[in-house]
Amino acid sequence: MNAGEARKWLDYAAKDLHAAHTLFESGEFFPRQISFLAQQCAEKSVKAVLVFEQVNFPKSHDLDRLRDLIPEGWEFKEAFPDLAELTIWAVESRYPGDTPDVTENEAQETLALAESVFDTIRTELNRRIVE
């Protein structure tokens, strides 16, 4: 178990989440950036578990693929069987293309999902570190 390094990953995730909330509450509207930061929060949270469990993982933004690498017994895996709606914001939100603009409601939902992922992993990881 690598608790110290896992905490670093979770700290980075927390800062991405804080930045996303700051943008959301700023009074201006930055939906693409909020969605990207939300995805990054979730990705770093999942990778914190992998680091803790000392599981090698690919350089990937696919949250379902990363989640599937987590060993059995983690409640997080059961609680979040489909993270595709977060994964799409890893790249699509950062570049012009065929993806429609992000609405305020989508940004809010993406942020809420990322926060839920973060909170679930933080709680479970902290419990496992203490045990």
Chimera marker file (.cmm) of the C-alpha trace (Angstrom):
<marker_set name="trace">
<marker id="1" x="0.000" y="0.000" z="0.000" r="1" g="1" b="0" radius="0.5"/>
<marker id="2" x="1.294" y="3.429" z="-0.897" r="1" g="1" b="0" radius="0.5"/>
<marker id="3" x="-0.680" y="5.820" z="1.308" r="1" g="1" b="0" radius="0.5"/>
<marker id="4" x="1.582" y="8.870" z="0.958" r="1" g="1" b="0" radius="0.5"/>
<marker id="5" x="1.582" y="8.920" z="-2.828" r="1" g="1" b="0" radius="0.5"/>
<marker id="6" x="-2.163" y="8.195" z="-2.933" r="1" g="1" b="0" radius="0.5"/>
<marker id="7" x="-2.787" y="11.226" z="-0.718" r="1" g="1" b="0" radius="0.5"/>
<marker id="8" x="-0.816" y="13.383" z="-3.181" r="1" g="1" b="0" radius="0.5"/>
<marker id="9" x="-3.038" y="12.236" z="-6.050" r="1" g="1" b="0" radius="0.5"/>
<marker id="10" x="-6.129" y="12.925" z="-3.959" r="1" g="1" b="0" radius="0.5"/>
<marker id="11" x="-4.807" y="16.380" z="-3.070" r="1" g="1" b="0" radius="0.5"/>
<marker id="12" x="-4.411" y="17.189" z="-6.774" r="1" g="1" b="0" radius="0.5"/>
<marker id="13" x="-7.960" y="15.936" z="-7.338" r="1" g="1" b="0" radius="0.5"/>
<marker id="14" x="-9.242" y="18.170" z="-4.532" r="1" g="1" b="0" radius="0.5"/>
<marker id="15" x="-7.573" y="21.200" z="-6.106" r="1" g="1" b="0" radius="0.5"/>
<marker id="16" x="-9.126" y="20.451" z="-9.501" r="1" g="1" b="0" radius="0.5"/>
<marker id="17" x="-12.516" y="20.146" z="-7.802" r="1" g="1" b="0" radius="0.5"/>
<marker id="18" x="-11.999" y="23.422" z="-5.951" r="1" g="1" b="0" radius="0.5"/>
<marker id="19" x="-10.993" y="25.183" z="-9.175" r="1" g="1" b="0" radius="0.5"/>
<marker id="20" x="-14.086" y="23.830" z="-10.958" r="1" g="1" b="0" radius="0.5"/>
<marker id="21" x="-16.329" y="25.078" z="-8.130" r="1" g="1" b="0" radius="0.5"/>
<marker id="22" x="-14.585" y="28.455" z="-8.175" r="1" g="1" b="0" radius="0.5"/>
<marker id="23" x="-15.243" y="28.832" z="-11.899" r="1" g="1" b="0" radius="0.5"/>
<marker id="24" x="-18.842" y="27.668" z="-11.520" r="1" g="1" b="0" radius="0.5"/>
<marker id="25" x="-19.515" y="30.178" z="-8.740" r="1" g="1" b="0" radius="0.5"/>
<marker id="26" x="-17.601" y="33.047" z="-10.362" r="1" g="1" b="0" radius="0.5"/>
<marker id="27" x="-20.620" y="34.676" z="-11.971" r="1" g="1" b="0" radius="0.5"/>
<marker id="28" x="-19.100" y="34.151" z="-15.391" r="1" g="1" b="0" radius="0.5"/>
<marker id="29" x="-19.711" y="30.994" z="-17.355" r="1" g="1" b="0" radius="0.5"/>
<marker id="30" x="-16.866" y="28.606" z="-18.199" r="1" g="1" b="0" radius="0.5"/>
<marker id="31" x="-18.666" y="25.309" z="-18.944" r="1" g="1" b="0" radius="0.5"/>
<marker id="32" x="-15.899" y="23.636" z="-20.928" r="1" g="1" b="0" radius="0.5"/>
<marker id="33" x="-13.285" y="24.421" z="-18.305" r="1" g="1" b="0" radius="0.5"/>
<marker id="34" x="-15.588" y="23.338" z="-15.463" r="1" g="1" b="0" radius="0.5"/>
<marker id="35" x="-16.285" y="20.039" z="-17.210" r="1" g="1" b="0" radius="0.5"/>
<marker id="36" x="-12.599" y="19.436" z="-17.918" r="1" g="1" b="0" radius="0.5"/>
<marker id="37" x="-11.593" y="20.145" z="-14.314" r="1" g="1" b="0" radius="0.5"/>
<marker id="38" x="-14.410" y="17.908" z="-13.063" r="1" g="1" b="0" radius="0.5"/>
<marker id="39" x="-13.141" y="15.053" z="-15.242" r="1" g="1" b="0" radius="0.5"/>
<marker id="40" x="-9.601" y="15.639" z="-14.025" r="1" g="1" b="0" radius="0.5"/>
<marker id="41" x="-10.774" y="15.488" z="-10.412" r="1" g="1" b="0" radius="0.5"/>
<marker id="42" x="-12.444" y="12.139" z="-11.009" r="1" g="1" b="0" radius="0.5"/>
<marker id="43" x="-9.467" y="10.770" z="-12.959" r="1" g="1" b="0" radius="0.5"/>
<marker id="44" x="-6.959" y="11.709" z="-10.271" r="1" g="1" b="0" radius="0.5"/>
<marker id="45" x="-9.246" y="10.295" z="-7.591" r="1" g="1" b="0" radius="0.5"/>
<marker id="46" x="-9.425" y="6.935" z="-9.373" r="1" g="1" b="0" radius="0.5"/>
<marker id="47" x="-5.678" y="6.976" z="-9.932" r="1" g="1" b="0" radius="0.5"/>
<marker id="48" x="-5.183" y="7.652" z="-6.201" r="1" g="1" b="0" radius="0.5"/>
<marker id="49" x="-6.808" y="4.281" z="-5.527" r="1" g="1" b="0" radius="0.5"/>
<marker id="50" x="-4.594" y="2.603" z="-8.114" r="1" g="1" b="0" radius="0.5"/>
<marker id="51" x="-1.494" y="4.199" z="-6.608" r="1" g="1" b="0" radius="0.5"/>
<marker id="52" x="-2.588" y="3.107" z="-3.120" r="1" g="1" b="0" radius="0.5"/>
<marker id="53" x="-3.107" y="-0.446" z="-4.355" r="1" g="1" b="0" radius="0.5"/>
<marker id="54" x="0.175" y="-0.279" z="-6.319" r="1" g="1" b="0" radius="0.5"/>
<marker id="55" x="-1.562" y="-1.139" z="-9.587" r="1" g="1" b="0" radius="0.5"/>
<marker id="56" x="0.244" y="-0.044" z="-12.743" r="1" g="1" b="0" radius="0.5"/>
<marker id="57" x="-2.093" y="1.893" z="-14.998" r="1" g="1" b="0" radius="0.5"/>
<marker id="58" x="-1.892" y="3.176" z="-18.556" r="1" g="1" b="0" radius="0.5"/>
<marker id="59" x="-1.772" y="6.822" z="-19.507" r="1" g="1" b="0" radius="0.5"/>
<marker id="60" x="-5.484" y="6.976" z="-20.151" r="1" g="1" b="0" radius="0.5"/>
<marker id="61" x="-8.383" y="9.305" z="-19.478" r="1" g="1" b="0" radius="0.5"/>
<marker id="62" x="-10.942" y="6.499" z="-19.797" r="1" g="1" b="0" radius="0.5"/>
<marker id="63" x="-12.423" y="6.405" z="-16.312" r="1" g="1" b="0" radius="0.5"/>
<marker id="64" x="-14.252" y="3.110" z="-16.840" r="1" g="1" b="0" radius="0.5"/>
<marker id="65" x="-11.042" y="1.438" z="-18.003" r="1" g="1" b="0" radius="0.5"/>
<marker id="66" x="-9.163" y="2.840" z="-14.999" r="1" g="1" b="0" radius="0.5"/>
<marker id="67" x="-11.939" y="1.913" z="-12.561" r="1" g="1" b="0" radius="0.5"/>
<marker id="68" x="-11.874" y="-1.659" z="-13.865" r="1" g="1" b="0" radius="0.5"/>
<marker id="69" x="-8.214" y="-1.934" z="-12.795" r="1" g="1" b="0" radius="0.5"/>
<marker id="70" x="-9.141" y="-1.339" z="-9.149" r="1" g="1" b="0" radius="0.5"/>
<marker id="71" x="-9.044" y="-4.599" z="-7.186" r="1" g="1" b="0" radius="0.5"/>
<marker id="72" x="-12.287" y="-6.191" z="-6.053" r="1" g="1" b="0" radius="0.5"/>
<marker id="73" x="-13.650" y="-5.094" z="-2.701" r="1" g="1" b="0" radius="0.5"/>
<marker id="74" x="-13.697" y="-1.354" z="-3.312" r="1" g="1" b="0" radius="0.5"/>
<marker id="75" x="-17.207" y="0.038" z="-2.779" r="1" g="1" b="0" radius="0.5"/>
<marker id="76" x="-16.408" y="2.750" z="-5.325" r="1" g="1" b="0" radius="0.5"/>
<marker id="77" x="-16.432" y="0.175" z="-8.143" r="1" g="1" b="0" radius="0.5"/>
<marker id="78" x="-20.007" y="-0.841" z="-7.331" r="1" g="1" b="0" radius="0.5"/>
<marker id="79" x="-21.216" y="2.706" z="-6.734" r="1" g="1" b="0" radius="0.5"/>
<marker id="80" x="-20.014" y="4.015" z="-10.114" r="1" g="1" b="0" radius="0.5"/>
<marker id="81" x="-20.494" y="1.344" z="-12.799" r="1" g="1" b="0" radius="0.5"/>
<marker id="82" x="-20.470" y="3.884" z="-15.663" r="1" g="1" b="0" radius="0.5"/>
<marker id="83" x="-18.255" y="6.947" z="-15.772" r="1" g="1" b="0" radius="0.5"/>
<marker id="84" x="-18.427" y="7.585" z="-19.525" r="1" g="1" b="0" radius="0.5"/>
<marker id="85" x="-20.256" y="10.874" z="-19.023" r="1" g="1" b="0" radius="0.5"/>
<marker id="86" x="-17.189" y="12.196" z="-17.200" r="1" g="1" b="0" radius="0.5"/>
<marker id="87" x="-14.632" y="10.621" z="-19.526" r="1" g="1" b="0" radius="0.5"/>
<marker id="88" x="-15.920" y="12.578" z="-22.522" r="1" g="1" b="0" radius="0.5"/>
<marker id="89" x="-14.733" y="15.848" z="-20.974" r="1" g="1" b="0" radius="0.5"/>
<marker id="90" x="-11.073" y="14.791" z="-20.877" r="1" g="1" b="0" radius="0.5"/>
<marker id="91" x="-10.457" y="15.828" z="-24.471" r="1" g="1" b="0" radius="0.5"/>
<marker id="92" x="-13.702" y="16.847" z="-26.172" r="1" g="1" b="0" radius="0.5"/>
<marker id="93" x="-14.226" y="19.928" z="-24.028" r="1" g="1" b="0" radius="0.5"/>
<marker id="94" x="-10.773" y="21.303" z="-24.735" r="1" g="1" b="0" radius="0.5"/>
<marker id="95" x="-10.843" y="21.587" z="-28.515" r="1" g="1" b="0" radius="0.5"/>
<marker id="96" x="-13.238" y="22.904" z="-31.150" r="1" g="1" b="0" radius="0.5"/>
<marker id="97" x="-15.042" y="20.208" z="-33.051" r="1" g="1" b="0" radius="0.5"/>
<marker id="98" x="-18.355" y="18.537" z="-33.561" r="1" g="1" b="0" radius="0.5"/>
<marker id="99" x="-19.180" y="18.407" z="-29.852" r="1" g="1" b="0" radius="0.5"/>
<marker id="100" x="-22.050" y="20.778" z="-28.976" r="1" g="1" b="0" radius="0.5"/>
<marker id="101" x="-21.442" y="23.534" z="-26.450" r="1" g="1" b="0" radius="0.5"/>
<marker id="102" x="-21.771" y="22.540" z="-22.827" r="1" g="1" b="0" radius="0.5"/>
<marker id="103" x="-24.875" y="23.893" z="-21.136" r="1" g="1" b="0" radius="0.5"/>
<marker id="104" x="-24.892" y="25.262" z="-17.620" r="1" g="1" b="0" radius="0.5"/>
<marker id="105" x="-26.985" y="22.299" z="-16.501" r="1" g="1" b="0" radius="0.5"/>
<marker id="106" x="-24.499" y="19.810" z="-18.024" r="1" g="1" b="0" radius="0.5"/>
<marker id="107" x="-21.594" y="21.574" z="-16.336" r="1" g="1" b="0" radius="0.5"/>
<marker id="108" x="-23.429" y="21.473" z="-13.009" r="1" g="1" b="0" radius="0.5"/>
<marker id="109" x="-24.256" y="17.751" z="-13.398" r="1" g="1" b="0" radius="0.5"/>
<marker id="110" x="-20.684" y="16.938" z="-14.408" r="1" g="1" b="0" radius="0.5"/>
<marker id="111" x="-19.351" y="18.826" z="-11.412" r="1" g="1" b="0" radius="0.5"/>
<marker id="112" x="-21.781" y="17.055" z="-9.059" r="1" g="1" b="0" radius="0.5"/>
<marker id="113" x="-20.793" y="13.631" z="-10.412" r="1" g="1" b="0" radius="0.5"/>
<marker id="114" x="-17.081" y="14.383" z="-10.059" r="1" g="1" b="0" radius="0.5"/>
<marker id="115" x="-17.633" y="15.591" z="-6.515" r="1" g="1" b="0" radius="0.5"/>
<marker id="116" x="-19.495" y="12.394" z="-5.699" r="1" g="1" b="0" radius="0.5"/>
<marker id="117" x="-16.658" y="10.287" z="-7.140" r="1" g="1" b="0" radius="0.5"/>
<marker id="118" x="-14.105" y="12.311" z="-5.169" r="1" g="1" b="0" radius="0.5"/>
<marker id="119" x="-16.057" y="12.131" z="-1.896" r="1" g="1" b="0" radius="0.5"/>
<marker id="120" x="-16.650" y="8.390" z="-2.220" r="1" g="1" b="0" radius="0.5"/>
<marker id="121" x="-13.007" y="7.634" z="-2.951" r="1" g="1" b="0" radius="0.5"/>
<marker id="122" x="-11.700" y="10.028" z="-0.294" r="1" g="1" b="0" radius="0.5"/>
<marker id="123" x="-13.892" y="8.432" z="2.364" r="1" g="1" b="0" radius="0.5"/>
<marker id="124" x="-13.017" y="4.873" z="1.378" r="1" g="1" b="0" radius="0.5"/>
<marker id="125" x="-9.313" y="5.613" z="0.926" r="1" g="1" b="0" radius="0.5"/>
<marker id="126" x="-9.062" y="7.376" z="4.285" r="1" g="1" b="0" radius="0.5"/>
<marker id="127" x="-10.761" y="4.438" z="5.972" r="1" g="1" b="0" radius="0.5"/>
<marker id="128" x="-8.345" y="1.976" z="4.366" r="1" g="1" b="0" radius="0.5"/>
<marker id="129" x="-5.279" y="4.082" z="5.243" r="1" g="1" b="0" radius="0.5"/>
<marker id="130" x="-6.295" y="4.143" z="8.920" r="1" g="1" b="0" radius="0.5"/>
<marker id="131" x="-6.994" y="0.389" z="9.104" r="1" g="1" b="0" radius="0.5"/>
<link id1="1" id2="2" r="1" g="1" b="0" radius="0.2"/>
<link id1="2" id2="3" r="1" g="1" b="0" radius="0.2"/>
<link id1="3" id2="4" r="1" g="1" b="0" radius="0.2"/>
<link id1="4" id2="5" r="1" g="1" b="0" radius="0.2"/>
<link id1="5" id2="6" r="1" g="1" b="0" radius="0.2"/>
<link id1="6" id2="7" r="1" g="1" b="0" radius="0.2"/>
<link id1="7" id2="8" r="1" g="1" b="0" radius="0.2"/>
<link id1="8" id2="9" r="1" g="1" b="0" radius="0.2"/>
<link id1="9" id2="10" r="1" g="1" b="0" radius="0.2"/>
<link id1="10" id2="11" r="1" g="1" b="0" radius="0.2"/>
<link id1="11" id2="12" r="1" g="1" b="0" radius="0.2"/>
<link id1="12" id2="13" r="1" g="1" b="0" radius="0.2"/>
<link id1="13" id2="14" r="1" g="1" b="0" radius="0.2"/>
<link id1="14" id2="15" r="1" g="1" b="0" radius="0.2"/>
<link id1="15" id2="16" r="1" g="1" b="0" radius="0.2"/>
<link id1="16" id2="17" r="1" g="1" b="0" radius="0.2"/>
<link id1="17" id2="18" r="1" g="1" b="0" radius="0.2"/>
<link id1="18" id2="19" r="1" g="1" b="0" radius="0.2"/>
<link id1="19" id2="20" r="1" g="1" b="0" radius="0.2"/>
<link id1="20" id2="21" r="1" g="1" b="0" radius="0.2"/>
<link id1="21" id2="22" r="1" g="1" b="0" radius="0.2"/>
<link id1="22" id2="23" r="1" g="1" b="0" radius="0.2"/>
<link id1="23" id2="24" r="1" g="1" b="0" radius="0.2"/>
<link id1="24" id2="25" r="1" g="1" b="0" radius="0.2"/>
<link id1="25" id2="26" r="1" g="1" b="0" radius="0.2"/>
<link id1="26" id2="27" r="1" g="1" b="0" radius="0.2"/>
<link id1="27" id2="28" r="1" g="1" b="0" radius="0.2"/>
<link id1="28" id2="29" r="1" g="1" b="0" radius="0.2"/>
<link id1="29" id2="30" r="1" g="1" b="0" radius="0.2"/>
<link id1="30" id2="31" r="1" g="1" b="0" radius="0.2"/>
<link id1="31" id2="32" r="1" g="1" b="0" radius="0.2"/>
<link id1="32" id2="33" r="1" g="1" b="0" radius="0.2"/>
<link id1="33" id2="34" r="1" g="1" b="0" radius="0.2"/>
<link id1="34" id2="35" r="1" g="1" b="0" radius="0.2"/>
<link id1="35" id2="36" r="1" g="1" b="0" radius="0.2"/>
<link id1="36" id2="37" r="1" g="1" b="0" radius="0.2"/>
<link id1="37" id2="38" r="1" g="1" b="0" radius="0.2"/>
<link id1="38" id2="39" r="1" g="1" b="0" radius="0.2"/>
<link id1="39" id2="40" r="1" g="1" b="0" radius="0.2"/>
<link id1="40" id2="41" r="1" g="1" b="0" radius="0.2"/>
<link id1="41" id2="42" r="1" g="1" b="0" radius="0.2"/>
<link id1="42" id2="43" r="1" g="1" b="0" radius="0.2"/>
<link id1="43" id2="44" r="1" g="1" b="0" radius="0.2"/>
<link id1="44" id2="45" r="1" g="1" b="0" radius="0.2"/>
<link id1="45" id2="46" r="1" g="1" b="0" radius="0.2"/>
<link id1="46" id2="47" r="1" g="1" b="0" radius="0.2"/>
<link id1="47" id2="48" r="1" g="1" b="0" radius="0.2"/>
<link id1="48" id2="49" r="1" g="1" b="0" radius="0.2"/>
<link id1="49" id2="50" r="1" g="1" b="0" radius="0.2"/>
<link id1="50" id2="51" r="1" g="1" b="0" radius="0.2"/>
<link id1="51" id2="52" r="1" g="1" b="0" radius="0.2"/>
<link id1="52" id2="53" r="1" g="1" b="0" radius="0.2"/>
<link id1="53" id2="54" r="1" g="1" b="0" radius="0.2"/>
<link id1="54" id2="55" r="1" g="1" b="0" radius="0.2"/>
<link id1="55" id2="56" r="1" g="1" b="0" radius="0.2"/>
<link id1="56" id2="57" r="1" g="1" b="0" radius="0.2"/>
<link id1="57" id2="58" r="1" g="1" b="0" radius="0.2"/>
<link id1="58" id2="59" r="1" g="1" b="0" radius="0.2"/>
<link id1="59" id2="60" r="1" g="1" b="0" radius="0.2"/>
<link id1="60" id2="61" r="1" g="1" b="0" radius="0.2"/>
<link id1="61" id2="62" r="1" g="1" b="0" radius="0.2"/>
<link id1="62" id2="63" r="1" g="1" b="0" radius="0.2"/>
<link id1="63" id2="64" r="1" g="1" b="0" radius="0.2"/>
<link id1="64" id2="65" r="1" g="1" b="0" radius="0.2"/>
<link id1="65" id2="66" r="1" g="1" b="0" radius="0.2"/>
<link id1="66" id2="67" r="1" g="1" b="0" radius="0.2"/>
<link id1="67" id2="68" r="1" g="1" b="0" radius="0.2"/>
<link id1="68" id2="69" r="1" g="1" b="0" radius="0.2"/>
<link id1="69" id2="70" r="1" g="1" b="0" radius="0.2"/>
<link id1="70" id2="71" r="1" g="1" b="0" radius="0.2"/>
<link id1="71" id2="72" r="1" g="1" b="0" radius="0.2"/>
<link id1="72" id2="73" r="1" g="1" b="0" radius="0.2"/>
<link id1="73" id2="74" r="1" g="1" b="0" radius="0.2"/>
<link id1="74" id2="75" r="1" g="1" b="0" radius="0.2"/>
<link id1="75" id2="76" r="1" g="1" b="0" radius="0.2"/>
<link id1="76" id2="77" r="1" g="1" b="0" radius="0.2"/>
<link id1="77" id2="78" r="1" g="1" b="0" radius="0.2"/>
<link id1="78" id2="79" r="1" g="1" b="0" radius="0.2"/>
<link id1="79" id2="80" r="1" g="1" b="0" radius="0.2"/>
<link id1="80" id2="81" r="1" g="1" b="0" radius="0.2"/>
<link id1="81" id2="82" r="1" g="1" b="0" radius="0.2"/>
<link id1="82" id2="83" r="1" g="1" b="0" radius="0.2"/>
<link id1="83" id2="84" r="1" g="1" b="0" radius="0.2"/>
<link id1="84" id2="85" r="1" g="1" b="0" radius="0.2"/>
<link id1="85" id2="86" r="1" g="1" b="0" radius="0.2"/>
<link id1="86" id2="87" r="1" g="1" b="0" radius="0.2"/>
<link id1="87" id2="88" r="1" g="1" b="0" radius="0.2"/>
<link id1="88" id2="89" r="1" g="1" b="0" radius="0.2"/>
<link id1="89" id2="90" r="1" g="1" b="0" radius="0.2"/>
<link id1="90" id2="91" r="1" g="1" b="0" radius="0.2"/>
<link id1="91" id2="92" r="1" g="1" b="0" radius="0.2"/>
<link id1="92" id2="93" r="1" g="1" b="0" radius="0.2"/>
<link id1="93" id2="94" r="1" g="1" b="0" radius="0.2"/>
<link id1="94" id2="95" r="1" g="1" b="0" radius="0.2"/>
<link id1="95" id2="96" r="1" g="1" b="0" radius="0.2"/>
<link id1="96" id2="97" r="1" g="1" b="0" radius="0.2"/>
<link id1="97" id2="98" r="1" g="1" b="0" radius="0.2"/>
<link id1="98" id2="99" r="1" g="1" b="0" radius="0.2"/>
<link id1="99" id2="100" r="1" g="1" b="0" radius="0.2"/>
<link id1="100" id2="101" r="1" g="1" b="0" radius="0.2"/>
<link id1="101" id2="102" r="1" g="1" b="0" radius="0.2"/>
<link id1="102" id2="103" r="1" g="1" b="0" radius="0.2"/>
<link id1="103" id2="104" r="1" g="1" b="0" radius="0.2"/>
<link id1="104" id2="105" r="1" g="1" b="0" radius="0.2"/>
<link id1="105" id2="106" r="1" g="1" b="0" radius="0.2"/>
<link id1="106" id2="107" r="1" g="1" b="0" radius="0.2"/>
<link id1="107" id2="108" r="1" g="1" b="0" radius="0.2"/>
<link id1="108" id2="109" r="1" g="1" b="0" radius="0.2"/>
<link id1="109" id2="110" r="1" g="1" b="0" radius="0.2"/>
<link id1="110" id2="111" r="1" g="1" b="0" radius="0.2"/>
<link id1="111" id2="112" r="1" g="1" b="0" radius="0.2"/>
<link id1="112" id2="113" r="1" g="1" b="0" radius="0.2"/>
<link id1="113" id2="114" r="1" g="1" b="0" radius="0.2"/>
<link id1="114" id2="115" r="1" g="1" b="0" radius="0.2"/>
<link id1="115" id2="116" r="1" g="1" b="0" radius="0.2"/>
<link id1="116" id2="117" r="1" g="1" b="0" radius="0.2"/>
<link id1="117" id2="118" r="1" g="1" b="0" radius="0.2"/>
<link id1="118" id2="119" r="1" g="1" b="0" radius="0.2"/>
<link id1="119" id2="120" r="1" g="1" b="0" radius="0.2"/>
<link id1="120" id2="121" r="1" g="1" b="0" radius="0.2"/>
<link id1="121" id2="122" r="1" g="1" b="0" radius="0.2"/>
<link id1="122" id2="123" r="1" g="1" b="0" radius="0.2"/>
<link id1="123" id2="124" r="1" g="1" b="0" radius="0.2"/>
<link id1="124" id2="125" r="1" g="1" b="0" radius="0.2"/>
<link id1="125" id2="126" r="1" g="1" b="0" radius="0.2"/>
<link id1="126" id2="127" r="1" g="1" b="0" radius="0.2"/>
<link id1="127" id2="128" r="1" g="1" b="0" radius="0.2"/>
<link id1="128" id2="129" r="1" g="1" b="0" radius="0.2"/>
<link id1="129" id2="130" r="1" g="1" b="0" radius="0.2"/>
<link id1="130" id2="131" r="1" g="1" b="0" radius="0.2"/>
</marker_set>
